[in-house]
């Protein structure tokens, strides 16, 4: 019987501060405006670096969601439905970028 890899025991390699900073800026713009011209390129940068450092997609999504939740703009959102829709779009874009290469 094959067992699935338990990724919770695999420590993620650190993503660069430059990548995380670009992603944070793009996410702030995305939350403020509902769109971001810099988000696609920030997600490409994130996905490329994650693949290069052998970071599993589920670990990458944890990083993304933690960064998302840490944003004051997200905490200030009062419409939980809109919050969920925006986050789902970002997660979907991230997954697509990760598997695009």
C-alpha positions, 0 to 999 in steps of 0.5 A: 500500500502506498502512503501519501507524503506527509508534508507537515514534517518537511520543513519549507526552505525559506523564500527570499524577502524580496519575493515575499515583499513583492507578493505583499505589495501586490496583495495589498493592491489587490485587496484595496482595488480588487485587482492588481497589475503586479499580482501575476508577476509576483505569483510567477516569482513566488512559484518559480522560487518555490519550485527552485527550492523544492517547496511543496505546493501545500507548503507554498499555500500555507505561506501565501495564506499566512501572508494574506491573513497578516495584512491589515487590509484583509483584517479590516474587511467586513464582508466575509464573502468578499474576503473568501472570494478574493483569497480563493482567486489568489490561491487559484492563481498561485496553484496555476503558476506553480504547475505552469512550468 
